[in-house]
Amino acid sequence: MKSAAGRGLAELADREMRAELTAYEGRPILWAARLSPSGHDALTYTDSPAPVPPHDEPAEGETLVELRPSEMDALRVYVRIGALLRVPPAAGLAERVRTAYFDRPGNRWSLRLDAEQIESVPYAFYLRSMGGSATEANRFAREYGVAFRPGRSTGGLRLTRLR
């Protein structure tokens, strides 16, 4: 129990609390502990169900998209700052990112996305390429046939279907 208390997961009763418990129980209480708020949250977190791998076929209108960890990182940033952007993520994309499944052997995140959500992904990768790498955008374009190309004359948005 001292280990749990040392990690902030439990609170040990002090002498005064043990005396109150002894009086209440009618027998000597030599030690007592209770879960701390973070201890409660740790139990809740570890007891929560793990994401279920997507074994069944995607629903009609959805596509199974598999992203590398760096691609998922870029997508997470995009949905996290979505409210600040002029071109926000498609409706429901943040929830799909939050509930994505990570396949350890394949080192890929699996998401089921509808057409509108899929179209948001290349834009996220385009934004990443402006300050970093274009690798994510290029692979997504090859794999899923969708790329974002900014309008040259107006700076407007232009989604390109490659297939």
Buried (B, 14 or more C-beta within 10 A) or exposed (E): EEEBBEEEBBBBBEEEBBEEBBEEEEEEBEEBBEBBEEBEEBEEEEEEEEEEEBEEEBEEEBEEBBBBEBBBBBBBEBBEEBEEEEBBBBEEBBEBBEEBBBEEEEEBBBBBBBEEBBBBBBBBBBBBBEEEEEBBBEBBBEEBEBBBEEEEEEEEEEBEEEE
